[in-house]
């Protein structure tokens, strides 16, 4: 590592700028969410196709509120979602649903789709601005040390951090980037079930 930010390649004399790579990947996955929302109607987002299959509204709200709430734990801005936003979005369940059952979250609905997209843009921009400002020397700072609590112990980030603890880079990769990708996969599958195309080839 060079200053905690770059990897030196002996043969090519090139460096890898991790912060730029992470920022590019976040912007790319965020662009998928923008495109998905722009090409779906509110009826399609709120549709439930069969019992046990969550509506797209769940995946959209869950992803956004997790990103909004997670970034503060790695030194980023405080969450934007609050009672005023919940009222403006007119969510059936003003919660990311992580601790709720599938049966409960089957009832998730977005009431005001335009307001949802406004919050989405605001949260995504806040994340990107924060990542662009991170001191490259702090990527390996441990933000969660083991042993992990019962809620965190079952997460992907705990698997990544292992016995060393979850670093700032691991946390952002897991809680924001990888999490967004995983739920985009859900959304792509659900789009097919309401007659829409996937997002990427």
N, CA, C and O of each residue as an XYZ file, in Angstrom:
804
protein
N       0.834     -1.197      0.000
C       0.000      0.000      0.000
C       0.871      1.249      0.000
O       1.932      1.259      0.624
N       0.449      2.280     -0.674
C       1.150      3.551     -0.690
C       0.228      4.576     -0.056
O      -0.809      4.914     -0.626
N       0.604      5.086      1.144
C      -0.227      6.023      1.885
C      -1.636      5.497      2.117
O      -2.585      6.273      2.222
N      -1.770      4.175      2.196
C      -3.072      3.601      2.463
C      -4.065      3.741      1.334
O      -5.240      3.422      1.513
N      -3.626      4.216      0.159
C      -4.590      4.500     -0.891
C      -4.290      3.807     -2.205
O      -5.207      3.536     -2.980
N      -3.024      3.513     -2.475
C      -2.668      3.028     -3.797
C      -1.861      1.742     -3.708
O      -1.132      1.524     -2.740
N      -1.991      0.903     -4.710
C      -1.216     -0.330     -4.823
C      -0.200     -0.138     -5.939
O      -0.567      0.226     -7.056
N       1.081     -0.382     -5.643
C       2.134     -0.185     -6.632
C       2.367     -1.472     -7.403
O       2.578     -2.523     -6.797
N       2.332     -1.411     -8.711
C       2.562     -2.577     -9.574
C       3.996     -2.522    -10.066
O       4.365     -1.606    -10.801
N       4.817     -3.503     -9.664
C       6.250     -3.452     -9.947
C       6.573     -3.364    -11.422
O       7.463     -2.614    -11.822
N       5.849     -4.130    -12.243
C       6.193     -4.181    -13.652
C       5.673     -2.992    -14.446
O       6.347     -2.497    -15.349
N       4.481     -2.539    -14.111
C       3.871     -1.486    -14.931
C       4.126     -0.092    -14.395
O       3.864      0.892    -15.087
N       4.641      0.012    -13.157
C       4.873      1.315    -12.524
C       3.591      2.138    -12.478
O       3.615      3.356    -12.655
N       2.467      1.458    -12.236
C       1.182      2.148    -12.138
C       0.677      2.036    -10.706
O       1.052      1.122     -9.972
N      -0.163      2.959    -10.326
C      -0.781      2.909     -9.013
C      -2.288      2.784     -9.163
O      -2.874      3.218    -10.155
N      -2.886      2.188     -8.171
C      -4.321      2.004     -8.154
C      -4.909      2.952     -7.115
O      -4.595      2.840     -5.930
N      -5.742      3.865     -7.535
C      -6.362      4.832     -6.653
C      -7.663      4.239     -6.129
O      -8.681      4.263     -6.821
N      -7.635      3.714     -4.925
C      -8.794      3.020     -4.375
C      -9.987      3.954     -4.198
O     -11.114      3.580     -4.521
N      -9.757      5.150     -3.695
C     -10.874      6.069     -3.456
C     -11.610      6.390     -4.750
O     -12.841      6.417     -4.769
N     -10.886      6.628     -5.812
C     -11.530      6.917     -7.100
C     -12.301      5.707     -7.607
O     -13.395      5.840     -8.157
N     -11.718      4.519     -7.416
C     -12.399      3.300     -7.842
C     -13.705      3.104     -7.080
O     -14.740      2.815     -7.681
N     -13.661      3.260     -5.757
C     -14.854      3.098     -4.949
C     -15.909      4.135     -5.330
O     -17.091      3.810     -5.450
N     -15.485      5.364     -5.515
C     -16.424      6.420     -5.892
C     -17.061      6.123     -7.248
O     -18.266      6.304     -7.421
N     -16.253      5.665     -8.212
C     -16.794      5.316     -9.526
C     -17.822      4.191     -9.417
O     -18.854      4.223    -10.087
N     -17.538      3.196     -8.572
C     -18.460      2.069     -8.422
C     -19.748      2.492     -7.728
O     -20.829      2.025     -8.086
N     -19.636      3.377     -6.732
C     -20.838      3.885     -6.078
C     -21.694      4.697     -7.049
O     -22.915      4.545     -7.085
N     -21.056      5.547     -7.825
C     -21.797      6.337     -8.806
C     -22.469      5.434     -9.833
O     -23.583      5.711    -10.277
N     -21.787      4.350    -10.209
C     -22.359      3.422    -11.187
C     -23.583      2.707    -10.630
O     -24.612      2.621    -11.301
N     -23.478      2.192     -9.396
C     -24.631      1.481     -8.842
C     -25.763      2.450     -8.535
O     -26.933      2.095     -8.679
N     -25.438      3.661     -8.119
C     -26.482      4.660     -7.922
C     -27.199      4.966     -9.241
O     -28.411      5.177     -9.267
N     -26.439      4.988    -10.322
C     -27.049      5.277    -11.629
C     -28.044      4.191    -12.021
O     -29.031      4.471    -12.702
N     -27.791      2.948    -11.595
C     -28.754      1.877    -11.859
C     -30.069      2.133    -11.133
O     -31.145      1.888    -11.679
N     -29.978      2.622     -9.909
C     -31.201      2.932     -9.153
C     -31.954      4.093     -9.788
O     -33.182      4.065     -9.877
N     -31.217      5.120    -10.231
C     -31.890      6.228    -10.922
C     -32.621      5.723    -12.163
O     -33.779      6.068    -12.400
N     -31.934      4.906    -12.946
C     -32.526      4.394    -14.185
C     -33.714      3.485    -13.888
O     -34.741      3.554    -14.562
N     -33.568      2.630    -12.874
C     -34.676      1.741    -12.517
C     -35.915      2.550    -12.147
O     -37.017      2.268    -12.617
N     -35.721      3.551    -11.306
C     -36.865      4.358    -10.875
C     -37.484      5.143    -12.031
O     -38.700      5.322    -12.089
N     -36.645      5.603    -12.941
C     -37.143      6.389    -14.075
C     -37.926      5.547    -15.063
O     -38.704      6.085    -15.851
N     -37.736      4.234    -15.037
C     -38.384      3.360    -16.023
C     -39.450      2.468    -15.392
O     -39.869      1.480    -15.996
N     -39.891      2.810    -14.180
C     -40.969      2.078    -13.520
C     -42.065      3.049    -13.112
O     -41.789      4.192    -12.746
N     -43.286      2.598    -13.175
C     -44.394      3.385    -12.649
C     -44.590      3.055    -11.174
O     -44.079      2.051    -10.678
N     -45.327      3.899    -10.487
C     -45.591      3.643     -9.082
C     -46.405      2.367     -8.911
O     -46.201      1.629     -7.947
N     -47.319      2.099     -9.827
C     -48.091      0.852     -9.745
C     -47.173     -0.367     -9.827
O     -47.354     -1.334     -9.087
N     -46.194     -0.321    -10.721
C     -45.255     -1.440    -10.848
C     -44.406     -1.581     -9.588
O     -44.151     -2.695     -9.133
N     -43.972     -0.462     -9.027
C     -43.153     -0.475     -7.817
C     -43.923     -1.081     -6.648
O     -43.345     -1.800     -5.833
N     -45.208     -0.800     -6.560
C     -46.011     -1.250     -5.421
C     -46.705     -2.595     -5.635
O     -47.389     -3.090     -4.740
N     -46.532     -3.186     -6.818
C     -47.199     -4.450     -7.117
C     -46.632     -5.608     -6.295
O     -45.419     -5.718     -6.115
N     -47.519     -6.468     -5.800
C     -47.104     -7.741     -5.215
C     -47.609     -8.841     -6.141
O     -48.807     -8.932     -6.409
N     -46.705     -9.666     -6.621
C     -47.077    -10.664     -7.626
C     -47.580    -11.956     -7.003
O     -48.381    -12.669     -7.608
N     -47.108    -12.267     -5.778
C     -47.589    -13.461     -5.087
C     -47.127    -13.410     -3.639
O     -46.173    -12.700     -3.320
N     -47.783    -14.143     -2.765
C     -47.384    -14.140     -1.356
C     -45.916    -14.544     -1.184
O     -45.438    -15.487     -1.815
N     -45.222    -13.817     -0.325
C     -43.823    -14.128     -0.051
C     -42.825    -13.464     -0.972
O     -41.622    -13.512     -0.718
N     -43.308    -12.839     -2.048
C     -42.428    -12.115     -2.968
C     -42.612    -10.624     -2.706
O     -43.656    -10.051     -3.019
N     -41.600    -10.011     -2.134
C     -41.699     -8.616     -1.726
C     -41.856     -7.676     -2.915
O     -41.289     -7.929     -3.978
N     -42.610     -6.606     -2.753
C     -42.742     -5.629     -3.837
C     -41.436     -4.869     -4.056
O     -40.592     -4.794     -3.163
N     -41.285     -4.317     -5.231
C     -40.101     -3.503     -5.529
C     -39.982     -2.351     -4.534
O     -38.877     -1.923     -4.202
N     -41.117     -1.855     -4.063
C     -41.104     -0.767     -3.083
C     -40.258     -1.132     -1.872
O     -39.540     -0.285     -1.341
N     -40.334     -2.385     -1.431
C     -39.516     -2.791     -0.286
C     -38.035     -2.641     -0.608
O     -37.297     -2.025      0.159
N     -37.593     -3.195     -1.728
C     -36.167     -3.157     -2.068
C     -35.666     -1.727     -2.198
O     -34.565     -1.412     -1.747
N     -36.462     -0.859     -2.811
C     -36.057      0.536     -3.000
C     -35.925      1.255     -1.661
O     -34.917      1.909     -1.394
N     -36.948      1.129     -0.826
C     -36.934      1.828      0.458
C     -35.860      1.247      1.373
O     -35.122      1.993      2.016
N     -35.772     -0.068      1.433
C     -34.780     -0.725      2.292
C     -33.364     -0.296      1.918
O     -32.586      0.097      2.788
N     -33.025     -0.366      0.645
C     -31.677      0.002      0.214
C     -31.364      1.445      0.582
O     -30.294      1.743      1.114
N     -32.307      2.338      0.294
C     -32.057      3.763      0.516
C     -31.893      4.072      2.004
O     -30.969      4.791      2.384
N     -32.773      3.539      2.846
C     -32.698      3.865      4.265
C     -31.494      3.216      4.939
O     -30.939      3.783      5.881
N     -31.082      2.044      4.475
C     -29.862      1.431      5.014
C     -28.651      2.277      4.650
O     -27.807      2.537      5.508
N     -28.546      2.710      3.409
C     -27.415      3.564      3.013
C     -27.432      4.862      3.803
O     -26.395      5.304      4.299
N     -28.582      5.462      3.920
C     -28.713      6.728      4.639
C     -28.309      6.576      6.104
O     -27.674      7.462      6.675
N     -28.682      5.444      6.708
C     -28.399      5.247      8.121
C     -27.032      4.687      8.422
O     -26.539      4.830      9.541
N     -26.399      4.043      7.436
C     -25.124      3.366      7.683
C     -23.919      4.287      7.572
O     -22.934      4.106      8.288
N     -23.985      5.259      6.696
C     -22.795      6.037      6.358
C     -22.273      6.852      7.552
O     -21.084      7.164      7.614
N     -23.144      7.192      8.482
C     -22.710      7.956      9.660
C     -21.731      7.148     10.509
O     -20.889      7.731     11.191
N     -21.824      5.821     10.482
C     -20.965      4.976     11.316
C     -19.538      4.887     10.783
O     -18.658      4.358     11.462
N     -19.302      5.391      9.591
C     -17.935      5.415      9.059
C     -17.420      6.849      8.971
O     -16.424      7.124      8.302
N     -18.117      7.764      9.660
C     -17.660      9.149      9.706
C     -18.370     10.079      8.767
O     -17.964     11.231      8.613
N     -19.432      9.604      8.127
C     -20.161     10.410      7.161
C     -21.271     11.236      7.789
O     -21.373     11.322      9.013
N     -22.102     11.840      6.952
C     -23.168     12.717      7.444
C     -24.250     11.956      8.202
O     -24.427     10.752      8.017
N     -24.965     12.673      9.051
C     -26.063     12.059      9.805
C     -27.192     11.702      8.842
O     -27.308     12.309      7.777
N     -28.027     10.723      9.204
C     -29.127     10.323      8.315
C     -30.074     11.478      7.992
O     -30.337     12.341      8.829
N     -30.568     11.472      6.782
C     -31.515     12.497      6.355
C     -32.964     12.092      6.627
O     -33.818     12.947      6.867
N     -33.238     10.782      6.588
C     -34.606     10.313      6.769
C     -35.083     10.607      8.187
O     -34.395     10.301      9.161
N     -36.267     11.204      8.291
C     -36.851     11.552      9.583
C     -38.371     11.526      9.449
O     -38.898     11.116      8.415
N     -39.066     11.958     10.483
C     -40.525     11.920     10.459
C     -41.098     12.764      9.329
O     -42.095     12.392      8.709
N     -40.459     13.909      9.066
C     -40.948     14.783      7.990
C     -40.830     14.082      6.637
O     -41.749     14.142      5.820
N     -39.692     13.416      6.402
C     -39.524     12.688      5.142
C     -40.493     11.510      5.079
O     -41.069     11.243      4.025
N     -40.675     10.817      6.171
C     -41.599      9.679      6.182
C     -43.003     10.131      5.797
O     -43.696      9.461      5.032
N     -43.408     11.266      6.332
C     -44.737     11.799      6.009
C     -44.809     12.221      4.549
O     -45.804     11.971      3.869
N     -43.742     12.864      4.073
C     -43.723     13.326      2.675
C     -43.739     12.157      1.699
O     -44.422     12.216      0.677
N     -42.990     11.088      2.003
C     -42.948      9.917      1.123
C     -44.229      9.093      1.207
O     -44.549      8.337      0.290
N     -44.963      9.243      2.318
C     -46.205      8.497      2.531
C     -45.955      6.994      2.417
O     -46.641      6.284      1.681
N     -44.943      6.526      3.174
C     -44.627      5.106      3.177
C     -45.650      4.343      4.009
O     -46.088      4.815      5.058
N     -46.021      3.176      3.538
C     -46.908      2.332      4.333
C     -46.220      1.898      5.617
O     -46.857      1.777      6.664
N     -44.901      1.661      5.530
C     -44.095      1.265      6.695
C     -42.851      2.152      6.700
O     -41.950      1.933      5.890
N     -42.773      3.147      7.586
C     -41.635      4.079      7.596
C     -40.402      3.478      8.266
O     -39.932      3.973      9.291
N     -39.887      2.403      7.670
C     -38.828      1.606      8.297
C     -38.094      0.854      7.192
O     -38.700      0.467      6.192
N     -36.780      0.645      7.372
C     -36.032     -0.132      6.373
C     -36.384     -1.616      6.412
O     -36.110     -2.338      5.453
N     -36.987     -2.083      7.507
C     -37.493     -3.446      7.557
C     -36.483     -4.524      7.886
O     -36.808     -5.710      7.844
N     -35.268     -4.131      8.210
C     -34.222     -5.139      8.451
C     -34.584     -6.082      9.595
O     -34.257     -7.268      9.558
N     -35.254     -5.553     10.601
C     -35.597     -6.371     11.770
C     -37.029     -6.888     11.706
O     -37.518     -7.452     12.685
N     -37.704     -6.710     10.591
C     -39.095     -7.141     10.451
C     -39.187     -8.399      9.596
O     -38.236     -8.764      8.904
N     -40.326     -9.046      9.652
C     -40.529    -10.266      8.880
C     -40.901     -9.957      7.434
O     -41.323     -8.848      7.106
N     -40.735    -10.968      6.573
C     -41.162    -10.834      5.176
C     -42.653    -10.542      5.127
O     -43.095     -9.717      4.328
N     -43.426    -11.202      5.964
C     -44.874    -11.003      5.971
C     -45.228     -9.549      6.259
O     -46.117     -8.986      5.619
N     -44.533     -8.937      7.225
C     -44.782     -7.528      7.532
C     -44.417     -6.640      6.341
O     -45.181     -5.754      5.958
N     -43.238     -6.889      5.760
C     -42.743     -5.990      4.712
C     -43.423     -6.214      3.370
O     -43.214     -5.442      2.434
N     -44.232     -7.259      3.263
C     -45.075     -7.408      2.073
C     -46.003     -6.205      1.923
O     -46.472     -5.902      0.826
N     -46.258     -5.528      3.034
C     -47.152     -4.378      3.005
C     -46.491     -3.062      2.671
O     -47.161     -2.030      2.657
N     -45.186     -3.063      2.399
C     -44.511     -1.800      2.089
C     -45.038     -1.215      0.782
O     -45.163     -1.914     -0.224
N     -45.343      0.076      0.816
C     -45.790      0.818     -0.363
C     -45.202      2.222     -0.304
O     -45.041      2.794      0.774
N     -44.887      2.768     -1.464
C     -44.458      4.160     -1.579
C     -45.666      4.960     -2.044
O     -46.295      4.617     -3.045
N     -45.989      6.024     -1.320
C     -47.128      6.844     -1.696
C     -46.769      7.942     -2.684
O     -47.445      8.125     -3.696
N     -45.694      8.674     -2.383
C     -45.266      9.785     -3.233
C     -43.936      9.400     -3.893
O     -42.872      9.504     -3.282
N     -44.019      8.962     -5.129
C     -42.844      8.451     -5.852
C     -41.852      9.562     -6.176
O     -40.642      9.343     -6.123
N     -42.344     10.742     -6.507
C     -41.448     11.867     -6.803
C     -40.636     12.245     -5.571
O     -39.438     12.509     -5.669
N     -41.288     12.272     -4.414
C     -40.572     12.612     -3.187
C     -39.552     11.532     -2.841
O     -38.462     11.835     -2.356
N     -39.906     10.268     -3.091
C     -38.943      9.199     -2.850
C     -37.688      9.427     -3.686
O     -36.573      9.294     -3.182
N     -37.863      9.768     -4.950
C     -36.706      9.979     -5.818
C     -35.913     11.216     -5.407
O     -34.700     11.266     -5.610
N     -36.584     12.212     -4.833
C     -35.873     13.380     -4.309
C     -34.959     12.973     -3.152
O     -33.801     13.386     -3.093
N     -35.482     12.170     -2.242
C     -34.664     11.716     -1.112
C     -33.540     10.819     -1.602
O     -32.415     10.906     -1.110
N     -33.831      9.971     -2.554
C     -32.818      9.077     -3.114
C     -31.636      9.878     -3.660
O     -30.482      9.563     -3.366
N     -31.918     10.901     -4.446
C     -30.842     11.733     -5.000
C     -30.045     12.413     -3.895
O     -28.818     12.485     -3.963
N     -30.730     12.905     -2.891
C     -30.059     13.611     -1.807
C     -29.142     12.673     -1.023
O     -28.011     13.038     -0.700
N     -29.620     11.475     -0.719
C     -28.801     10.500      0.023
C     -27.618     10.037     -0.818
O     -26.491      9.970     -0.326
N     -27.870      9.718     -2.084
C     -26.787      9.247     -2.946
C     -25.714     10.319     -3.110
O     -24.523     10.014     -3.061
N     -26.122     11.565     -3.302
C     -25.140     12.645     -3.448
C     -24.337     12.824     -2.162
O     -23.130     13.063     -2.213
N     -25.002     12.710     -1.005
C     -24.301     12.854      0.277
C     -23.259     11.760      0.446
O     -22.153     12.023      0.918
N     -23.603     10.536      0.065
C     -22.649      9.428      0.150
C     -21.454      9.682     -0.755
O     -20.307      9.537     -0.332
N     -21.718     10.056     -1.990
C     -20.637     10.284     -2.948
C     -19.730     11.429     -2.513
O     -18.509     11.335     -2.633
N     -20.322     12.510     -2.007
C     -19.519     13.648     -1.544
C     -18.636     13.234     -0.366
O     -17.479     13.644     -0.276
N     -19.189     12.420      0.532
C     -18.409     11.971      1.684
C     -17.244     11.089      1.251
O     -16.113     11.297      1.687
N     -17.512     10.108      0.398
C     -16.449      9.201     -0.045
C     -15.335      9.975     -0.751
O     -14.155      9.665     -0.587
N     -15.714     10.975     -1.530
C     -14.716     11.789     -2.238
C     -13.818     12.556     -1.271
O     -12.714     12.961     -1.635
N     -14.288     12.754     -0.045
C     -13.543     13.560      0.925
C     -12.732     12.736      1.926
O     -12.004     13.303      2.742
N     -12.848     11.414      1.874
C     -12.190     10.573      2.872
C     -10.664     10.647      2.753
O     -10.114     10.581      1.654
N      -9.997     10.784      3.889
C      -8.540     10.756      3.931
C      -8.079      9.346      3.560
O      -8.422      8.392      4.260
N      -7.320      9.191      2.490
C      -6.881      7.848      2.079
C      -6.128      7.078      3.151
O      -6.090      5.848      3.114
N      -5.529      7.784      4.107
C      -4.799      7.104      5.169
C      -5.722      6.437      6.192
O      -5.260      5.706      7.068
N      -7.020      6.693      6.077
C      -7.950      6.185      7.090
C      -8.737      4.967      6.628
O      -9.607      4.498      7.362
N      -8.464      4.438      5.435
C      -9.244      3.315      4.928
C      -9.195      2.110      5.861
O     -10.181      1.384      5.986
N      -8.066      1.892      6.509
C      -7.905      0.694      7.332
C      -8.273      0.925      8.795
O      -8.118      0.025      9.621
N      -8.759      2.119      9.121
C      -9.226      2.358     10.485
C     -10.371      1.392     10.801
O     -11.277      1.222      9.985
N     -10.339      0.773     11.955
C     -11.393     -0.164     12.362
C     -12.567      0.624     12.923
O     -12.421      1.363     13.897
N     -13.724      0.464     12.307
C     -14.922      1.169     12.765
C     -15.800      0.288     13.638
O     -16.601      0.797     14.422
N     -15.659     -1.035     13.511
C     -16.360     -1.971     14.394
C     -15.385     -3.093     14.747
O     -14.955     -3.852     13.879
N     -15.047     -3.184     16.016
C     -14.110     -4.231     16.465
C     -14.881     -5.464     16.921
O     -15.989     -5.348     17.445
N     -14.293     -6.650     16.722
C     -14.920     -7.862     17.247
C     -14.765     -7.908     18.770
O     -13.878     -7.248     19.310
N     -15.604     -8.667     19.469
C     -16.675     -9.517     18.924
C     -17.887     -8.687     18.507
O     -18.199     -7.674     19.133
N     -18.558     -9.116     17.459
C     -19.698     -8.397     16.931
C     -20.967     -8.755     17.696
O     -21.117     -9.873     18.189
N     -21.870     -7.796     17.785
C     -23.166     -8.042     18.402
C     -23.970     -9.023     17.578
O     -23.628     -9.283     16.424
N     -25.037     -9.574     18.146
C     -25.812    -10.603     17.444
C     -26.402    -10.139     16.118
O     -26.486    -10.926     15.175
N     -26.811     -8.878     16.027
C     -27.356     -8.372     14.768
C     -26.306     -8.262     13.687
O     -26.564     -8.585     12.527
N     -25.109     -7.803     14.065
C     -24.030     -7.603     13.097
C     -23.328     -8.898     12.745
O     -22.809     -9.038     11.638
N     -23.302     -9.843     13.662
C     -22.542    -11.079     13.468
C     -23.029    -11.877     12.260
O     -22.263    -12.650     11.684
N     -24.288    -11.701     11.872
C     -24.851    -12.466     10.758
C     -24.729    -11.740      9.418
O     -25.207    -12.236      8.398
N     -24.096    -10.580      9.419
C     -24.040     -9.768      8.202
C     -22.844    -10.119      7.319
O     -21.884    -10.752      7.758
N     -22.932     -9.692      6.073
C     -21.841     -9.852      5.119
C     -20.592     -9.116      5.604
O     -19.475     -9.605      5.438
N     -20.785     -7.940      6.203
C     -19.630     -7.153      6.654
C     -18.853     -7.878      7.737
O     -17.630     -7.748      7.801
N     -19.528     -8.639      8.592
C     -18.832     -9.411      9.624
C     -17.991    -10.508      8.995
O     -16.901    -10.814      9.480
N     -18.488    -11.098      7.923
C     -17.697    -12.107      7.216
C     -16.455    -11.482      6.592
O     -15.380    -12.082      6.578
N     -16.622    -10.270      6.077
C     -15.485     -9.579      5.463
C     -14.464     -9.180      6.525
O     -13.265     -9.398      6.351
N     -14.939     -8.595      7.625
C     -14.034     -8.119      8.661
C     -13.360     -9.233      9.428
O     -12.194     -9.122      9.804
N     -14.101    -10.320      9.663
C     -13.544    -11.450     10.383
C     -12.998    -11.066     11.746
O     -13.548    -10.198     12.425
N     -11.925    -11.711     12.138
C     -11.353    -11.487     13.462
C     -10.578    -10.179     13.562
O     -10.196     -9.770     14.659
N     -10.341     -9.523     12.438
C      -9.581     -8.271     12.444
C     -10.448     -7.059     12.747
O      -9.936     -6.018     13.159
N     -11.749     -7.184     12.549
C     -12.646     -6.041     12.709
C     -13.013     -5.461     11.359
O     -12.338     -5.710     10.360
N     -14.082     -4.689     11.334
C     -14.580     -4.097     10.093
C     -13.932     -2.732      9.902
O     -14.131     -1.821     10.706
N     -13.166     -2.601      8.846
C     -12.474     -1.335      8.563
C     -13.416     -0.365      7.868
O     -14.509     -0.743      7.445
N     -12.987      0.889      7.752
C     -13.803      1.886      7.060
C     -14.074      1.466      5.618
O     -15.203      1.594      5.144
N     -13.069      0.972      4.921
C     -13.276      0.557      3.532
C     -14.192     -0.659      3.457
O     -15.073     -0.717      2.599
N     -13.993     -1.638      4.356
C     -14.865     -2.815      4.374
C     -16.313     -2.426      4.640
O     -17.229     -2.962      4.017
N     -16.518     -1.493      5.566
C     -17.866     -1.069      5.924
C     -18.580     -0.415      4.747
O     -19.741     -0.721      4.476
N     -17.896      0.478      4.051
C     -18.532      1.152      2.913
C     -18.787      0.165      1.783
O     -19.844      0.183      1.152
N     -17.810     -0.693      1.539
C     -17.992     -1.715      0.502
C     -19.196     -2.604      0.824
O     -19.999     -2.909     -0.058
N     -19.318     -3.016      2.086
C     -20.354     -3.967      2.478
C     -21.709     -3.305      2.687
O     -22.716     -3.746      2.132
N     -21.728     -2.236      3.497
C     -22.994     -1.622      3.897
C     -23.626     -0.778      2.802
O     -24.841     -0.581      2.787
N     -22.805     -0.278      1.886
C     -23.348      0.602      0.840
C     -23.238     -0.058     -0.533
O     -24.257     -0.353     -1.158
N     -22.016     -0.293     -1.008
C     -21.844     -0.770     -2.385
C     -22.396     -2.175     -2.601
O     -23.273     -2.376     -3.440
N     -21.884     -3.145     -1.847
C     -22.348     -4.524     -2.041
C     -23.832     -4.664     -1.707
O     -24.553     -5.395     -2.385
N     -24.280     -3.983     -0.692
C     -25.694     -4.036     -0.314
C     -26.573     -3.508     -1.446
O     -27.612     -4.090     -1.758
N     -26.152     -2.412     -2.051
C     -26.919     -1.842     -3.166
C     -26.951     -2.802     -4.350
O     -27.983     -2.943     -5.006
N     -25.834     -3.460     -4.626
C     -25.797     -4.419     -5.731
C     -26.720     -5.599     -5.475
O     -27.441     -6.038     -6.372
N     -26.698     -6.109     -4.260
C     -27.522     -7.267     -3.937
C     -29.007     -6.938     -4.117
O     -29.762     -7.752     -4.649
N     -29.420     -5.766     -3.682
C     -30.835     -5.416     -3.823
C     -31.188     -4.994     -5.246
O     -32.348     -5.094     -5.647
N     -30.215     -4.529     -6.007
C     -30.489     -4.280     -7.422
C     -30.794     -5.593     -8.127
O     -31.626     -5.628     -9.033
N     -30.131     -6.674     -7.724
C     -30.451     -7.983     -8.282
C     -31.897     -8.365     -8.011
O     -32.580     -8.896     -8.887
N     -32.367     -8.091     -6.788
C     -33.779     -8.327     -6.460
C     -34.689     -7.502     -7.362
O     -35.687     -7.994     -7.889
N     -34.322     -6.245     -7.524
C     -35.152     -5.337     -8.324
C     -35.202     -5.789     -9.776
O     -36.260     -5.749    -10.403
N     -34.055     -6.222    -10.317
C     -34.048     -6.696    -11.705
C     -34.953     -7.918    -11.874
O     -35.685     -8.026    -12.858
N     -34.897     -8.823    -10.920
C     -35.768    -10.000    -10.982
C     -37.233     -9.589    -10.874
O     -38.084    -10.073    -11.620
N     -37.511     -8.694     -9.939
C     -38.892     -8.250     -9.748
C     -39.395     -7.469    -10.963
O     -40.577     -7.548    -11.295
N     -38.518     -6.717    -11.629
C     -38.932     -5.994    -12.830
C     -39.413     -6.979    -13.907
O     -40.398     -6.724    -14.599
N     -38.710     -8.092    -14.034
C     -39.117     -9.095    -15.022
C     -40.509     -9.628    -14.711
O     -41.273     -9.960    -15.617
N     -40.830     -9.707    -13.426
C     -42.124    -10.247    -13.013
C     -43.274     -9.286    -13.261
O     -44.437     -9.689    -13.256
N     -42.952     -8.010    -13.481
C     -44.018     -7.040    -13.829
C     -43.877     -6.580    -15.285
O     -44.435     -5.555    -15.679
N     -43.118     -7.357    -16.081
C     -43.048     -7.111    -17.506
C     -42.010     -6.111    -17.959
O     -42.113     -5.575    -19.062
N     -41.002     -5.844    -17.128
C     -39.964     -4.877    -17.484
C     -38.643     -5.593    -17.754
O     -38.448     -6.734    -17.334
N     -37.739     -4.911    -18.458
C     -36.422     -5.468    -18.771
C     -35.476     -5.271    -17.593
O     -35.731     -4.468    -16.695
N     -34.373     -6.025    -17.618
C     -33.326     -5.863    -16.629
C     -32.568     -4.576    -16.839
O     -32.830     -3.832    -17.785
N     -31.612     -4.312    -15.939
C     -30.895     -3.042    -15.974
C     -29.556     -3.121    -16.689
O     -29.128     -2.133    -17.285
N     -28.882     -4.262    -16.648
C     -27.546     -4.356    -17.237
C     -27.438     -5.627    -18.071
O     -28.233     -6.555    -17.927
N     -26.445     -5.645    -18.941
C     -26.197     -6.843    -19.770
C     -24.959     -7.554    -19.281
O     -24.576     -8.582    -19.839
